[in-house]
Amino acid sequence: MLDTRPVRTAARAVLNIPKHKPMLATAIAIEWDMLLNAQQAVKQHYIPLTSLTSRALDIAAGDKASTPQIREGIITMAMRYLDTDTLLCWAPEHNVHDAVGLDMRKEGGEPPVSLRKLQEQAAKPILAHLTTHIWPGVEFVPILGEDTIMPAPQPEMTKHVIRGWLSGLPAFELAALERGVLACKSLLISTRLLVDWSTEFGAAGTARKFTINDAAEACNLEVAWQTGMWGEVEDTHDVDHEDVRRQLGSVVLLVSGSPQ
């Protein structure tokens, strides 16, 4: 409630927060407390959590009315991102554009680990969790081979299983997944974060093993590798670094809560 009036969505529906999500309700209240004037309330970037929650409620309303156009649109978008998923786009082992004549060795004289090796190391534990606990038995293949830039498609069975899983996600989880996919360009990383924090997957009251930082580091691995070699562009890389974490934090807030 704001000044005895309820917060409403763009469709004029009351913004109802589930009772088991007190942290989300508190964060939205703080969001509105920080507004300086009424004009800011109509701009989504001033009230991002309100907008995200409204998206979830719109999905739920569409499901209830048997008009799931919003849900189908999100699923189509997410499946497109799977075709170029950050977690599976590994750099070639040897790149013709690698620096020549520069000493890129670490202290101690050892050559640096290739970007592809680092990407494989980051991807394997995430993929192992997904193929064991979320989509048992599905297979994922690297989108890029070691010596090619031509993308490889995922197996049709994998796509079928994931699409079915997305179709059954509750509204709040689907809205959170959409935000995560758009933030880190990865359906797989977003799913790993979602299931570790969502009350729908029994995450309430459990120790989370996959954090916001884990997700951000996995999807920004290539950028971190490049800036480690060549340096950071001020007001660009550092801003992106924090913005990804902010958006992934909203995913966690939307789906986490106390036991129902």
C-alpha positions in Angstrom: 0.0 0.0 0.0 1.2 3.5 -0.8 -0.6 6.4 1.0 -3.5 3.9 1.7 -3.7 3.1 -2.1 -2.6 -0.2 -3.6 0.2 -0.4 -6.1 -1.2 -1.3 -9.5 0.2 -2.8 -12.7 0.1 -1.1 -16.1 -3.2 -3.0 -16.7 -4.6 -1.4 -13.5 -4.7 -4.7 -11.6 -3.6 -4.6 -7.9 0.0 -5.7 -7.5 -0.5 -8.7 -5.2 2.6 -10.2 -3.7 2.4 -13.8 -2.5 2.6 -13.9 1.3 5.6 -16.2 1.3 7.7 -13.5 -0.5 8.2 -10.8 2.2 11.6 -9.9 0.8 10.2 -9.1 -2.6 7.4 -7.0 -1.0 9.9 -5.1 1.1 12.2 -4.4 -1.9 9.3 -3.1 -3.9 8.2 -0.8 -1.0 11.8 0.6 -0.9 11.7 1.1 -4.6 8.7 3.3 -4.3 10.0 5.1 -1.3 13.0 6.2 -3.3 10.9 7.9 -6.1 11.3 11.6 -6.1 8.0 12.4 -8.0 5.0 10.8 -9.5 6.4 11.0 -13.1 9.2 8.5 -12.2 6.6 5.9 -11.3 5.6 5.5 -15.0 9.2 4.8 -16.0 10.2 1.1 -15.7 13.9 1.7 -15.0 12.9 3.5 -11.8 10.7 0.6 -10.6 12.3 -2.5 -12.0 11.1 -4.9 -9.4 7.6 -3.6 -9.7 7.8 -4.1 -13.5 9.2 -7.6 -13.1 6.4 -8.6 -10.7 3.8 -7.1 -13.0 5.2 -9.3 -15.7 4.8 -12.4 -13.6 1.2 -11.4 -12.7 0.4 -10.8 -16.4 1.7 -14.3 -17.2 -0.5 -15.7 -14.4 -3.5 -13.8 -15.7 -2.9 -15.1 -19.2 -2.6 -18.7 -18.0 -5.8 -18.3 -16.0 -7.7 -16.9 -19.0 -6.4 -19.6 -21.3 -4.7 -17.0 -23.4 -1.0 -17.9 -22.9 0.4 -15.7 -25.6 2.9 -14.1 -23.1 4.0 -17.5 -21.9 4.5 -18.8 -25.4 6.5 -15.7 -26.4 8.9 -16.2 -23.5 9.3 -19.9 -24.2 10.1 -19.1 -27.9 12.6 -16.5 -26.9 14.3 -18.7 -24.4 14.6 -21.6 -26.9 16.3 -19.2 -29.4 18.9 -18.3 -26.7 19.6 -22.0 -26.2 20.8 -22.2 -29.8 23.6 -19.7 -29.0 23.8 -20.2 -25.2 26.7 -18.4 -23.6 27.6 -21.5 -21.5 28.0 -23.6 -24.6 29.7 -21.1 -26.9 33.4 -22.0 -26.4 36.2 -20.2 -28.2 38.4 -22.1 -30.6 41.5 -23.6 -28.9 43.8 -21.7 -31.2 42.7 -18.3 -32.6 44.4 -16.7 -35.6 43.8 -13.3 -33.9 45.8 -14.3 -30.7 48.5 -11.8 -29.9 51.8 -12.7 -31.4 55.1 -11.7 -29.8 53.6 -10.6 -26.5 54.6 -12.3 -23.3 51.2 -13.5 -22.0 52.8 -15.9 -19.4 51.8 -15.9 -15.8 54.2 -15.3 -13.0 56.4 -18.4 -12.7 56.7 -18.8 -16.4 53.6 -20.9 -17.1 51.6 -20.1 -20.2 48.0 -18.9 -19.5 45.1 -21.4 -19.6 43.2 -21.0 -22.9 39.8 -19.3 -22.9 38.3 -22.6 -24.2 39.7 -24.5 -21.3 38.3 -22.0 -18.8 34.9 -22.1 -20.5 34.8 -25.9 -20.3 35.8 -25.8 -16.6 32.9 -23.3 -15.9 30.3 -25.2 -17.9 30.9 -28.7 -16.7 29.6 -28.4 -13.1 26.5 -26.4 -14.3 25.7 -28.9 -17.0 26.2 -31.8 -14.6 23.7 -30.4 -12.2 21.1 -29.7 -14.9 21.4 -33.1 -16.5 21.2 -34.8 -13.1 18.6 -32.9 -11.2 16.6 -30.8 -13.6 16.5 -32.5 -17.0 17.8 -36.0 -16.2 19.5 -37.8 -19.1 19.4 -34.9 -21.6 22.5 -34.2 -23.7 24.2 -30.9 -24.5 26.8 -30.3 -27.2 29.2 -27.4 -27.5 27.8 -24.9 -30.0 31.2 -24.1 -31.4 33.8 -26.8 -32.2 37.5 -26.4 -31.5 38.3 -25.3 -35.1 35.1 -23.8 -36.4 32.7 -20.9 -35.9 29.7 -22.7 -37.4 27.1 -23.4 -34.7 26.0 -26.9 -33.9 22.3 -27.4 -32.9 21.3 -29.1 -29.7 19.7 -32.6 -30.0 15.9 -32.5 -30.8 15.1 -34.5 -27.6 17.0 -32.0 -25.5 14.9 -29.2 -27.0 11.7 -31.1 -26.5 12.4 -31.8 -22.8 13.4 -28.2 -22.1 10.4 -26.7 -23.9 8.1 -29.0 -21.9 9.8 -27.9 -18.7 9.4 -24.2 -19.5 5.7 -24.8 -20.4 5.1 -26.0 -16.8 7.0 -23.3 -14.9 4.9 -21.2 -12.6 4.4 -17.5 -13.6 6.9 -16.0 -11.2 9.5 -18.5 -12.1 9.0 -17.9 -15.9 9.2 -14.2 -15.5 12.4 -14.5 -13.5 13.9 -16.9 -16.0 13.1 -14.4 -18.8 14.9 -11.7 -16.9 17.9 -14.0 -16.3 18.1 -15.1 -19.9 18.1 -11.5 -21.2 20.7 -10.5 -18.6 23.3 -13.2 -19.1 22.4 -14.5 -22.6 22.1 -18.0 -21.2 19.1 -20.2 -20.6 21.2 -22.8 -18.9 22.9 -20.5 -16.4 19.6 -18.8 -15.6 17.9 -22.1 -15.0 20.7 -23.2 -12.6 20.3 -20.0 -10.6 16.5 -20.2 -10.6 16.2 -23.7 -9.3 18.7 -23.1 -6.5 16.6 -20.2 -5.1 13.0 -20.8 -6.1 10.6 -22.0 -3.4 8.8 -24.0 -6.1 11.9 -26.3 -6.2 12.1 -26.6 -2.5 14.9 -24.1 -2.1 13.4 -22.3 0.9 15.5 -22.8 4.0 18.3 -24.7 2.1 21.9 -23.8 1.6 22.3 -22.4 -1.9 25.3 -23.7 -3.8 24.9 -21.4 -6.8 25.0 -17.7 -6.1 24.4 -14.5 -8.1 28.2 -14.1 -8.4 28.6 -17.7 -9.7 26.0 -17.0 -12.4 27.5 -13.6 -13.3 31.0 -15.0 -13.5 29.9 -17.9 -15.7 28.1 -15.6 -18.2 30.9 -13.0 -18.2 33.8 -15.3 -18.4 35.0 -14.2 -21.9 34.8 -10.5 -20.9 36.8 -11.2 -17.7 39.4 -13.0 -19.7 39.7 -10.2 -22.2 39.9 -7.5 -19.7 42.4 -9.5 -17.7 44.6 -9.5 -20.8 44.0 -6.0 -22.2 42.5 -3.9 -19.4 39.1 -2.6 -18.5 37.3 0.3 -20.2 36.1 2.6 -17.4 32.4 3.3 -17.2 31.7 0.4 -19.5 33.0 -3.0 -18.3 32.7 -2.0 -14.6 29.1 -0.8 -15.1 28.2 -3.9 -17.0 29.8 -6.0 -14.2 27.4 -4.5 -11.7 24.4 -4.4 -13.9 24.4 -8.1 -14.6 24.5 -8.8 -10.8 21.7 -6.3 -10.2 19.5 -8.1 -12.8 20.3 -11.5 -11.5 19.6 -10.3 -8.0 16.1 -9.4 -9.2 15.7 -13.0 -10.4 16.5 -14.3 -6.9 14.2 -11.8 -5.2 11.3 -12.8 -7.4 11.5 -16.5 -6.8 12.8 -16.8 -3.3 10.8 -16.7 -0.1 9.8 -18.5 3.1 8.3 -22.1 3.0 4.7 -22.1 1.8 
